[in-house]
């Protein structure tokens, strides 16, 4: 290696400061080759997937704001260069575009986690465009599913049902059963939000059945944005039940979602599922049980930089206020812990 040329020609990379050096060196080398006209192939696609997966692990373990600028820089420089390269086959080109769409989707998710909903939507639209250009079956529909979920979260249901229904139609019979369950349960949530209770419950059952019929089929890379499909289906099923006013069933499904993820992973999602479970328990009058669940949620938030987790703890203090005035010790102790949590994250 020409050490002088390497040092003088290497621009500073924010990504290098937060990611394993071997990944950064490898992908930078691949991008540089693509810029000089070298052939881009399957190994390059795998490298981008590995890097995006590394960012995803960082996101779920530490929150969406950790490494966010590094992800965006990586997408704008290295991944963009690879997408413009010359490919060994059309399939490799398609899969590279799909991998890029997953990365942009994650950038949207991180913006969403930071409360920047307009920016998140723009990232999702860009991800949709890349997924559609890739021609990978189901990927563009998956982004439509995400956009439907964002609209439901923001209480803007105008197009959520149409998006979710179109996504389901696009993948029916064309993807593995676990992935199809993800689409069915989002459709169920959109139906519940629109007041279509019987149809929503039928779609919940369809998602449950699809999961039970899964026989170890490979789930596509783009469908793993939120981890194991079963945990995601359980969490979304809980939201359906909560929307329909079935709080006990919702609490049970939030609990199932939290325990369906491998220990030590997806800290933010587990924390938020536990918070939602506690809210259902408190609404049903099980205050001590709710306090214990909220406490477990805070355990999972340690080291997570997320506006949503901070908001969840703020809402927790609001919900606890009526129990503190009754002199409940568990509520007072948890509120003190929550107050300290928020104070440390100003």
N, C-alpha and C positions, 0 to 999 in steps of 0.2 A: 504493500500500500504506500502511495505517496503521502506521507504524513503531513507535509506542509500544504499540499493541495487539498487534502481532506479537511484540515483545520480552517484554511482560509475560505474554502467554498461551502462550509457548513453554516447555514443560517440558524440562529437560535430558535429552538422549538419549545413552546410551552408544554407540549405533550411529553417531551423527554423528561420534564421535571416531575411528572406524576405517574408515569407508566414504566413497566419493566424495560430496561435499556435494550434487551435483545429484541423485543417487539418493535421498538422505535427504529433501531438500526436496520432491521430487516425490511420494514415497510418503506422506510425512506429510500433504501437501496432499490426496491422494486419500483417506486414512483420515479426515481431518477432514470432508471432504465426505460420506463415507459415514455418519458419526455424525449429520450433520444431515439425513439422509434423501435425499441426492442419489443418482442412479442410478449403479450400478457396472456397468462394461461391459468389453469386450474389452481396451481399453487398460490398464485397471487390472490385469487378469490378466497382461498382458505385463509390467507394471511389477513385480509380485510375482515373476514368473519371473526377471526380470533381477536383482533384488536377491538372490534365493536363489542364483542362479548366481554372483553376486559373492562371496557368503559361501563357496560351494563352492570357488572359485578360491583364496580366502584359506586355506581349510582344507587343501587339497592342497599349496599352496606353503609354508605356514608351520606346519602342524600343527593338530590339532583344538582345542587350547586357546587359539589366537589368535582373538580375536573371538567366543568362545563365548557369553559373557554377552550380548553385543550381539545375536546371533542370537536367543537366547531372548526377550529384551526385545522385539525386532522382531516375533516371532511372537505374543507375548502381547498386544501393543498394536495395532500397525498392521494386521497380517494378520487378527487376530481381529475387528477392527472391520469390515474389508472383507468378511469371510465373513458377517457379520450384516447387511450392507447390502441395499438393494433393487437387484435386478439387471435389466438390460435384456432378458435372455433366460435361459431355463433352462440353455442350454448354457454361458453365461458363468458362471453360478452353479456348475455342475458343474466347470468348469475352474479356478475359483478354489479350490474345495475340494481339487481335485487338487494345485494349486500349494502350498496350505497343507500338504498331506500330505507333499510333497517337502521342505518346510522342516523339518517336525517329524522326518521321517526323518533329515535331516542332523543335527539336534540329537541324535538317538539315536546316530548314527555318531560324533559328537564325544565323547559320553559314553563310548562303547565305546573310542575312542582314548585316553581318559583313565583307562581301567581300571575305570569305574563300570558294571559289567555290568547290575545290577538297574535302574538309572536308564535305561540304554540300552534295555532291554527294555520299560520303561513307555512310553518315547517311541515305540518301534516299534508298540506296541499302539495308541497314539493315532493314529499315522500310518495304521495299517491301518483304523481306524474312519473317518477322514476320506476315505481312498481308496475305501472301500466306499460311503460316503454319496455320493461324487461320481458313482459309476456309470460311471466311465471304464474301458473294457475293459482288463483286465490289470493295472491299477495295484494293486489290493488283493493280487493274486497276487505282484506284485513284492515287496511288504513281507513276505509269507509266505516268499518266497525268502530275504530278508535274515535273518529270524528262524531259518530252518533253518541258515543259515551261522553265525550266532552260536552256536547250540547245538553245532554241530560244532567250532567253535573252542574252546569251553569243555569239550569232551569230555563233553557231555551229549546223547547221540544218541537219547534215548528217543523223541522225536517228530520228529526232523529228517527222516527219510525220508518220513514221512507228509506233512509240510509241503511238502517239495520235490516229491513226487509230485502232491499236490493242486494246487500252483501250476502245474506243467506241464500238467495236465489242463485247468485253467481257461483257459489261453492258446492251446492247440493249435489252429492254423489261424485264430487270431483276431488275431494281431499280425504285424508284419513279421518276416522271417527272422532278422535280427540279434538282435532282442529274444528271439525264440524260442530262439536259441542260448544266450543267457544262462541261460534256465530249464533247458535240457537239460543244460548242464555242471554246474549246481548239483545237479541230480538225480543226475548221474553221481557227484559227490563223495559225496552221501549214500548211494548204493548201495555205493560203495567202502568207506565207513566201516562199513556194515552187513555187509561181507564178501561182497557179491554181485559178484564180479569180472567175469564175462562180461557181465552187464547193464550194469555201469559202463562197460566199454569200448565197448559198443554206443551208449550215450548220448554218450560222448566223440565217437564218429564222427558221430553225428547232429548234434551241435553244430558240428563241423568242416564237415560238409556244408552245414548251414544258412548258415554264414558264407560259404562258397564260392559259394552261390547268391544272396547278397545283391546286389541290383541298384540300389543307391543309394536304397532306400526311406528315408523319414524315420523316424528312431528317436524315439519319444515322449520328451518332456521328463523324465518320471519314470524312464525306463530309462537315463538318462545319469549317474546318481549317481557312478559310478566311471570316467567318461570313455568313450573309444571302446570299443564292445562287443568288438571283436577282441582288444584288450589284456586285457580282463577275462576273456574266454573262455580265452585262452592261460594266464593266471595260475591260473585255477581248474582247467584241465586239468592243469597241473603238480602241483597239490595232489592230484588223482586219482592220477596216476602215483606220487607220493611215498607216498600211502596204500597203494598196491598194491606198494610196494617196488621200483619201476622208477626208480631214482635218476638214471640217465643221461638218460632221456626227460624226467624231471621237470626236471632242470637245463636241458635244451635249451628247454623250454617257458617256464620262468621267464625265461630270457634273451630269448626271443621277446617275452614280455610287456613286459619293460623297454624294448625297442627299438621297440615298437609305439605308444608314446605320443609326442606331439609334443615335440621338444626344449625343455627349460626348463619343462615342465609336470608336474604330478602328482609332485612331488619325493618325497613320503612313500611313495607306492605303489611308485614305481620303486625307491627305496632298499630297501624291504622285499622286493620281488621279487628284487633282487640279493643280499640277505642269504640268502634261501631258496636261490637258485641256488648260492651259495658253500657253503652247508651240504651240499647234495647233492654238490658237487664234492669237498669234504673227505672226506665219507663214502666216496667212491669212490677215495680215495687221491691225488687230484690237488691236493696241498696248495698248491703255488705258484700254480696257476690259481685256487684258492679264495681265496688271500690277495689276488690282484689284483682279484678280483670284490668281496671285502669292502671293499677300498680304494675302489673306485668307489661302493659303497653309501654309505660315510661321506661321500664328496664330495657326494652328493645330500642328505645330512641337514643340511647347514649352514643354520641359521636355522629349522629345523623344531622346533616345540614339541609333542612327542608322547611319551607314555609308552611306546608300542609301539616307537618307534625306540630309545629308551634301553634298553629291555629287550633288543632285538635286539643292541645293541652289548655289553651285559653277557653275553649268551649267546655272542657271538662270542669274548670273552675266555676264557670257560670252555672253548670248543672249541679255542682256540689253545693252551691250557696244555700239552696233551700234545705239541704240536709244538715248543713253546719248549724243553722239557726235552731235545729231541733236537738242539738247537743250530741249528735252522733260522732263518736270518737274516730271511727275509721274515716269519716268524711273530713274531719278537721286535720287529721294526720296526712291524708292524701293531698288536701289542698295546700298544706305547707310544703309538701314535696313538689307539687306542681308549680307553686310560686317560685321556689328556688330554681327549678328547671328553666322557667321563662327568664328569670333574672340573669342566669348564666349565659343566655343566648340572645341578649339584646345587641 
